[in-house]
């Protein structure tokens, strides 16, 4: 049974007569009660498969990427939900990783120009362009995430690099075997003081693991 917590114009929780009340992002809402239906059509099964694959892929990004960099730029949903909405169609049986954007933003992009996936040391080194474009700066931060689809494991840069340096100065630890394809995304971060003011849309590249 639903409850009116602050009078008829206040908060509603649960079902009251023909409506359901709730709260999302501190906004109270009331909607018509609709009896849930699950016809389980082929189209629904396909969409559920895409959703499950996208969620499984992106869950490790929640803390290091979505919570840290993208949540604050979303007004009506979390960074995680925004990622699923934008990328879900790419997670077919053979995911189109090259189309996936880990972040989206207005800062001039940080482009990946080179790198090496070392299957002997299980490390990844990435080099990026120092071009600052129209609104970038030498002091912009750069963050990198890497995914080995063969092992379904992620690797993360321990600390942000700096755009002007062109490389992180540290390797990303990621388990890999020779000939594994490592999918890599890099994006820029610009701050005003300690506050993140802008981020860039992520750039994508792949590297094939070799024995060095």
N, C-alpha and C positions, 0 to 999 in steps of 0.2 A: 504494500500500500504506500502511495506517495505521501509526502508531508509538505505543508506550507510552513516555511520557517520564519518568514518576515511579513506576514500578511498576504493578501491576494496579489499585490504587486511586487512581492519580494521573491526570495529564492524558493524554487520548487525542486524537490528531489524525488525521482521515481514517477510512477504513473498516477495521475489524478484525472478521474473520469476518462475523457477521450484524448488527453494530452500527456506528454512525457516531458519532465523538466530535468535540466542538468546544468553543468558548467564546463566551459572550455576556455583556457587562457584567461581566467578571472572574469569571463563574460557569461552571465546567466542566459539561458535560452529555454524556450518552450516549443515543442514540435508536436505534430499530430502523431498519435500512436498508430503504428502500422504493424500488423502481425507479421513476424519474420517468415520469409518463404525461401526455400532452397531447392529450386528445380534441378540444380546440378547439370546444367547444359554443357555441351562441348566447349562453348565459348567461355563459360565460367571456369571450367576445369583448366583451360589454357591460361586464363588470366591468373588463376591461383598458382599455377606452376611458375609463371613469370614472377609473381609476387614472392613466392617462397625462395626462388633463386636469387632475386635482388636483395631480399632481406638477409639471406645467408651470406652473401658476398659482402654486404656493406656493414653488418653489425660490428666488426672490429674497428670500423672507422668512427664509431659514435663518440668515444672519448677523445682521441687524438685529433680528429678533424671537425666533426659536426659540433660537438659541445664547445670546442676551443675556438673555432674560426667562423662557422656558418650560422649557428643558432641566432646570433644577435641581429643578423640581417633578414630574418624571417619574421613577418608580422602575424601570420595566421596559422603557422605550423612550425614544427621543429626542423632543424637542418636535416635530420634523418628522413623525415617524411617528405621534405622537399626533394631530397636525392631520389627517393623511390618514385615519386611522381614524375620527375624529369627523365629517369633512366630505365624504368621498368620494361619498356618495350625491347631493350637490347639484350635481355637475359633469356634468350631462347636456349634450345638444346646446345647450340654453339654460340655462346655469348659474343656480342660485338663489342669487345672491350675498347676498341679504338674510338667508339662513339660515346663512351661513358665520360661524363664530366664529374669529377669528385667535388669540385667547387665551381661556383659561378660568381663573377663580380666584375667591377668596373675598372679595376687597376690594370695597367698595361701588363700583358702576359709575360710570364717567365718561360722562355723557350728552352727545352732540353736540346743540347747540340751534340752530346757524346756521352759515353759511359762504358763501363765494363762490369759484367757479372762474372765473378770469379768462383767457379764451382769447387776449387781446391780449398779456398778459405771461407767459402759461404758468405761472401760479402759483395756488395754492389756499390760502385762509385759512379756518381753522376756529375756531369759538367753542364752548365747552363749559360745562356747568353747574358751579357751584362747590359744589353740595350735597355734603356729606361723608357723609351717611347715618349708619348705625349704627357703622361702624368706619373710616371715612375720616378724613383730616386735611387741613388747609389746605396742608400741605407736601407732600402726595402729588405724585409726578411724573405727567405725562400724555404718552403717546406716540401718534403718529398715523401711519397708513400709508394711501396712496391708490392706487387702481388705475383706469386708463383702459382699459376692455375693448375700445374701438375700436382702440387702438394696442398693447394688451397691454404697456403700460409702467407701472412703479411709481414713486411718489414717496414720500419719507420725510422726517419732521421731522428737521432737523439735530441738534437736542438736545431733551431732554425739556422740556416746559413744566411749569408748576406749577398745580395744581388751583385755588388761590385766585385766580389771575390771570384765569381764564376764557378765555384765549387764549394762543397760543404766543409772540406778539411777533415771529414770523418766518413767512414764507410757505414753503409746500412747492413746490418746482419740479417741474412735470409738464407734458410736452408735450400740448396739447389743441387741438381745433378747436371752433368754435361748435356747440352742441347735443350735443357729446360728453357722455355720462353718466359722472360720476366717482364711483366707489364708495369710501367712506371708512370706516375702522375706527379707533376710539379706545379706549384702555384706560389704567387707572391703575396706578401703581407705588408701593408703600409700602416704605420702608427702615428698618432699624435700623442707625444709623451708615451705613456704605457698603453693607451687605449687603441685598439685596432680600428682604423678609420676606413680602410678599403682592403679587399682581397681581389685576386685575379681569377678568371676562369682557368681551370687547370689545363696544362699541356700534357700530351700523352706521347709516349715512345715505348718501344720494346727493345730488349737486349737478349741475345741468346747466350746462355751460360757456357763458359769455356773453362778448360783446365789451364791455369796460368803457372 
